[in-house]
Amino acid sequence: MNSLTDAQLAARVARDIPDGSYVNLGIGKPTHVSSYVPEGREIIYHSENGIIGVGPTPPEGEEDFEMIDASKRYITTAPGAAFFEHADSFAMMRGGHIDIAVLGAYQVAENGDIANWATLDEKFPPAVGGAMDLVVGVPTIFVMMRHTNRDGTPKLLRSCTYPLTGLGIVSRVYTDLAVLDLAPEGFRLVELTPGNTLEEVQALTDAKIHS
């Protein structure tokens, strides 16, 4: 099967972000989205450690060691960027001032539930960060994730088995294999990664995909 790289997946997510949006990027894969702004649009990327106006990843060797995002990834700043304390950053998230949050996830259920802060593996201690604040305060939640775990087991499920971050709040899921909306009937196919078939992707998905 054909699978998008993290960079290709980040660029795909960025394509769906409207001009003028304020967007929080969760830790991990979502941080790559800041490197992609479609031509003709202005997108204002927010990081919960106190930055609005996150720019692309700096070239190797040009990093500023004091400029990091919530993932401790080196960043640049876009024109007009601002810095502020954690309390102000979380007030933006909780107060409805962010339009879209792009989050990673361990699991997403067909009813829009998301689990992204804890697994059942004691080797990986839980770390909720700002995820629960985001799913409560941000109206549109995009999830960017691999379609399966490393062992090939599904991450898109009929119901989550890990502790939940939010209930019924996911708008769209972007995986390396497909893009899926969360509709009343469950996962609804938006597009497949070129070269893949619905039957192939369905075989790697616990929940039904509606076309």
C-alpha positions in Angstrom: 0.0 0.0 0.0 1.0 3.6 -0.5 1.8 5.6 2.6 2.4 9.4 2.9 5.5 10.6 4.7 5.1 12.8 7.7 6.0 15.8 5.5 3.5 14.9 2.9 0.8 14.3 5.5 1.6 17.7 7.1 1.2 19.5 3.8 -2.1 17.7 3.2 -3.5 18.9 6.5 -2.3 22.5 5.7 -4.3 22.4 2.5 -7.6 22.3 4.4 -6.8 25.2 6.8 -8.7 28.3 5.7 -7.0 31.6 5.2 -6.7 33.7 8.4 -7.1 30.8 10.8 -5.5 30.6 14.2 -4.3 27.0 14.6 -2.8 25.2 17.5 -0.4 22.4 16.7 -0.2 19.5 19.1 3.1 17.7 20.0 4.6 15.2 17.6 3.6 14.9 14.0 1.3 18.0 14.0 4.3 20.3 14.6 5.4 19.7 11.0 2.3 21.5 9.7 3.8 24.9 10.5 6.2 24.4 7.6 3.3 24.5 5.1 1.2 27.5 4.3 -0.6 27.2 1.0 0.2 30.0 -1.4 -2.1 33.0 -1.0 -3.1 32.2 2.6 -2.0 33.5 6.0 -2.3 30.9 8.7 -1.3 31.9 12.3 0.1 28.9 14.1 0.0 28.8 17.9 2.1 26.7 20.3 0.8 26.2 23.9 4.2 27.0 25.5 3.5 30.7 24.7 4.0 31.5 21.0 1.6 32.7 18.3 3.1 33.1 14.8 5.2 29.9 14.6 7.1 29.7 11.4 8.7 26.9 9.4 11.4 24.6 10.9 14.8 26.3 10.6 17.4 24.8 8.3 20.0 22.5 10.0 22.7 24.6 11.5 20.6 27.7 11.7 18.6 26.8 14.9 18.1 29.3 17.7 18.4 27.2 20.8 16.0 29.5 22.7 13.2 29.1 20.0 11.3 25.9 20.6 7.6 24.9 20.4 5.7 22.6 22.8 7.4 19.6 21.4 10.8 21.1 22.1 11.3 21.3 18.3 13.3 24.2 17.0 11.2 26.8 15.2 11.3 30.1 13.5 8.8 32.9 13.8 6.5 34.5 11.2 6.2 38.2 10.9 4.1 39.7 13.7 4.8 36.7 16.1 4.3 37.3 19.8 5.4 35.5 23.0 3.4 35.3 26.3 3.1 33.3 29.5 1.5 29.9 29.8 -1.6 31.3 31.5 -2.3 33.6 28.5 -1.7 30.7 26.1 -4.2 28.4 27.9 -6.7 31.3 28.1 -6.6 31.5 24.3 -7.2 27.8 24.0 -10.0 27.6 26.6 -11.6 30.8 25.6 -12.5 30.0 22.0 -9.8 32.1 20.4 -8.2 29.3 18.4 -10.1 28.1 15.3 -8.5 24.7 14.7 -6.4 22.3 16.7 -4.3 19.7 14.9 -3.6 16.8 17.3 -2.0 13.4 17.3 -3.8 10.4 18.7 -3.4 6.9 19.9 -7.0 6.1 18.9 -10.0 7.7 17.3 -13.5 6.1 17.5 -16.2 6.3 14.9 -18.3 8.6 17.1 -15.5 11.2 17.2 -14.0 10.2 20.6 -10.2 10.7 20.9 -7.6 9.1 23.1 -4.2 10.8 22.9 -2.8 11.2 26.4 -2.4 7.8 28.0 -2.0 4.1 26.9 -2.2 1.0 29.0 1.5 0.5 28.8 3.3 1.3 32.1 6.5 2.1 30.2 4.8 5.2 28.8 3.6 7.3 31.6 0.5 9.5 30.9 1.0 13.1 29.9 -2.1 15.0 29.1 -0.4 18.4 28.4 -2.9 20.9 27.0 -4.9 18.3 25.0 -8.0 18.4 27.2 -8.1 22.2 27.2 -7.9 22.1 23.4 -10.7 19.7 22.8 -13.0 21.7 25.1 -12.1 25.2 23.8 -11.4 24.7 20.1 -14.4 24.2 17.8 -12.6 22.2 15.0 -10.3 19.3 15.8 -8.2 17.7 13.1 -6.3 14.5 14.0 -3.1 13.7 12.2 -1.9 10.1 12.7 -0.6 6.9 11.3 -3.5 4.6 10.2 -2.2 1.7 12.3 0.2 0.9 15.1 3.6 -0.5 14.3 2.3 -4.0 14.6 -0.4 -3.3 12.1 -3.3 -3.1 14.5 -6.0 -0.5 13.9 -6.1 2.9 15.5 -9.4 3.9 14.0 -11.9 1.9 16.1 -15.6 1.3 16.8 -14.8 2.5 20.4 -11.6 3.6 22.1 -9.9 1.3 24.6 -7.5 3.9 26.0 -8.5 6.7 28.5 -10.4 9.4 26.6 -9.2 12.9 26.0 -12.5 14.2 24.6 -16.0 12.9 23.6 -17.3 13.2 20.1 -15.2 16.1 19.2 -13.0 15.0 16.2 -14.0 16.7 12.9 -11.6 15.0 10.4 -8.8 12.4 10.6 -5.7 12.6 8.3 -3.7 9.4 8.1 -0.9 8.2 5.9 -3.5 6.0 4.0 -6.6 8.2 3.8 -8.6 11.3 4.9 -11.8 10.6 6.8 -14.6 12.8 8.1 -16.5 12.1 11.3 -20.1 12.0 10.2 -23.3 10.9 12.0 -22.9 7.4 10.6 -19.2 7.2 11.5 -16.0 7.4 9.4 -16.8 8.8 6.0 -14.2 8.6 3.2 -13.0 11.9 1.9 -10.0 10.6 -0.1 -7.6 7.8 -0.4 -3.8 8.2 -0.7 -3.2 7.7 -4.4 -2.8 4.0 -5.3 -4.8 2.7 -2.4 -8.2 1.1 -2.6 -11.0 1.4 -0.1 -10.9 -2.4 0.5 -7.2 -2.3 1.4 -7.7 0.6 3.9 -10.9 -1.0 5.3 -8.9 -4.1 6.1 -6.7 -2.0 8.4 -9.6 -0.2 10.1 -11.7 -1.6 13.0 -14.7 0.6 12.3 -16.6 0.7 9.0 -15.6 3.3 6.5 -18.6 4.8 4.7 -18.0 5.9 1.1 
